[in-house]
Structures are given as C-alpha cells and as structure tokens.
Amino acid sequence: MHDPMALALGALGWVLGDGPRAERLLALTGLDADALRGGLGDPAVLGAVLEFLAQYEPDLVAAAEHLGVEPGTLMAARESL
C-alpha cells in the first residue's frame, strides 16, 4: 500500500522537474508557486496535482514509471485525497 500524500508529493516533484510541464500545471490548475508551497500538506492541492496528471495520459504514465508504481496507483491516490 502506498501513502497517497507521499505519491502526490513525488508526482509534484516530477512535474516541477520539467519547466514547460510545471508551467502547464500552474496554468491549468490556477495554482501559483506560493499556493503550491503552502499546499504541500493539503490533500486538495495534492489531489489537484494528480488530477492534472490524469488529464494527460503520457504524463500520468511517465510519472508513474518515475515513481515505480502503476498509473492506477496514482489514480487511487487521487481518489483517496
């Protein structure tokens, strides 16, 4: 069993590791850098990160591979947040 918060934080780190992807996250979620920093422990903010990945399957699959989990595991984490 994987901790949903830990998975979401790992996914966020992966997203932020790529400038254009990070910019897309901010644009599509309406979050800004301060909101992300302030929301690191907020299930709603972390859920938004996983929802962002769910909207573009190539990123979802790549993030899951990076984290060593199945894409469905990330989606289950999203549901539990």
C-alpha positions in Angstrom: 0.0 0.0 0.0 1.3 3.4 -0.9 0.8 6.6 1.0 -1.4 8.9 -1.2 0.3 12.1 0.2 3.8 10.7 -0.5 2.8 9.7 -4.0 1.3 13.1 -4.8 4.4 14.8 -3.4 6.6 12.6 -5.6 4.4 13.3 -8.6 4.6 17.0 -7.9 8.4 16.8 -7.8 8.4 15.0 -11.1 6.1 17.6 -12.7 8.2 20.5 -11.4 11.3 18.9 -12.8 10.2 20.0 -16.3 9.7 23.7 -16.9 7.0 23.5 -19.6 5.1 20.9 -17.7 5.3 22.9 -14.5 4.0 26.0 -16.3 1.1 23.9 -17.7 0.3 22.7 -14.2 0.1 26.2 -12.9 -1.9 27.4 -15.9 -4.4 24.5 -15.8 -4.9 24.3 -12.0 -4.9 28.0 -11.3 -2.3 27.5 -8.6 0.7 29.7 -8.3 4.1 28.9 -6.7 3.1 30.3 -3.3 -0.1 28.2 -3.3 1.9 25.1 -4.2 4.4 25.7 -1.4 1.7 26.5 1.1 -0.3 23.5 0.0 2.2 20.7 0.3 0.3 19.2 3.2 -3.1 20.0 1.8 -4.9 17.0 0.2 -6.9 19.3 -2.1 -3.7 20.8 -3.6 -2.0 17.4 -3.9 -5.2 15.9 -5.4 -5.1 18.7 -8.0 -1.6 17.6 -9.0 -2.8 14.1 -9.5 -5.9 15.3 -11.4 -3.5 17.3 -13.6 -1.7 14.1 -14.5 -4.9 12.2 -15.0 -5.9 14.7 -17.8 -2.8 13.8 -20.0 -2.1 10.1 -20.1 1.5 10.3 -21.3 2.4 12.4 -18.3 0.5 10.0 -16.0 2.3 7.0 -17.3 5.7 8.7 -17.2 5.2 10.0 -13.7 4.1 6.5 -12.5 7.2 5.0 -14.1 9.4 7.6 -12.4 7.8 6.7 -9.1 7.9 3.0 -9.6 4.1 2.5 -9.4 1.3 1.7 -11.8 -0.7 4.6 -13.2 -3.8 3.2 -11.5 -2.0 3.6 -8.1 -1.7 7.3 -8.8 -5.4 7.5 -9.7 -6.3 5.5 -6.5 -4.2 8.1 -4.5 -6.1 10.9 -6.2 -9.4 9.3 -5.1 -8.3 8.9 -1.5 -7.1 12.5 -1.3 
